[in-house]
Amino acid sequence: SPTFGTQTQPMGADNAKLSGLHIIIPIATFSFIFQYSIPSISMAVKRSARGLLSSIYGWTLAFGCLCYISVGAVDAWYFGSGIESSSNLNWLDYHGGGSVWAKLISTYVVCFPALDVISAFPLNGLVLGNDLLSAWYFGTDARTPPLIMVRFFRGVATVPPILGALAVRDLGKITSFTGLCGCIIAFVVPPTLFVLSQDKAERLHIPFKTVYETGNFW
């Protein structure tokens, strides 16, 4: 019997579709961005266990990649060309025989991405707002900035995404744009910062190698 609308069997999918690489690459890159958290996470690990960090991060990436591929492959295989840009929306028609549990599962799967974003959005807004505030007061005493400036920069960090979400409702387009930003964050920003910081350190005649490069961290 059908469990998703009138669908009674998997629709099937192509083994590979190279024409979609420009869509998947930015999104996949963005989903694995966590390099900015490595220093803070690593510092919390006791020194005797730091030799295992490379393996831990490697296995974590491999496990995450396996999970993403498994879920994506199963969804593509089952829903075929009818899959939504955000696959959780396919669960709107899930009825699983009409039980109460099926309705609860359907509601949870459909609402989870929105609830996840809502829970993280204020934290991201605070962090970005504080970063913008620090950049504005760079080189000056920013320990006690005016409250109006704090609110202004937090508004700058949080209002544009809300307005953008009101204007663009297609999650597929949103993830494509955020994926492009993810590629820049992952492949452009880190090496640029490295080159610029190394150049400035050399001009100031100070060591530019970090503890992660010299081996002292381990």
Buried (B, 14 or more C-beta within 10 A) or exposed (E): EEEBEEBEEEEEBEEEEEEEEEBEBBBBBBBBEEEEEEEEEBEEEEEEEBEEBEEBBEEEEEEEEEEBEEEBEEBBEBBBEEBBEBBBBBBEEBBBEEEEEBEEBBEEBBEEBEEEEEEEBEEEBBEBBBEBBEEBBEEEEBEEBEEEBBEBBBEBBBEEBEEEEEEEEEBEEBBBEBBBEBBBBBEEEEEEEEEEEEEEEEEEEEEEEEEEEEEEBE
